[in-house]
Amino acid sequence: MKTVKQLITELSEYPEDMIVVTNGYEGGFRDIREPEELVLVLDYNRGAWWMGPHEEVEEYHTEISDARKVKAIKI
């Protein structure tokens, strides 16, 4: 996992006009999307190798303790 501060530091080493992409669903690459704030439960899908380890939840979701929820930015 990376924080915003870590990502800014790493990206500052590259030219400002260089494009940034992410992996496509099954191949290729796609443009970075607009940042979106969300709430995650870390390691929620542990053991499900076909899924990403973290899962989005509603902030008011009561079945999961607030201590397990973290705010994140999706790009």
Secondary structure, DSSP 8 states (H G I E B T S, - for coil): ---HHHHHHHHTTS-TT---EEE-SSSSEEE----EEEEEETTTTTT-TTS-S-EE--TT-SSS-GGGEEEEEE-
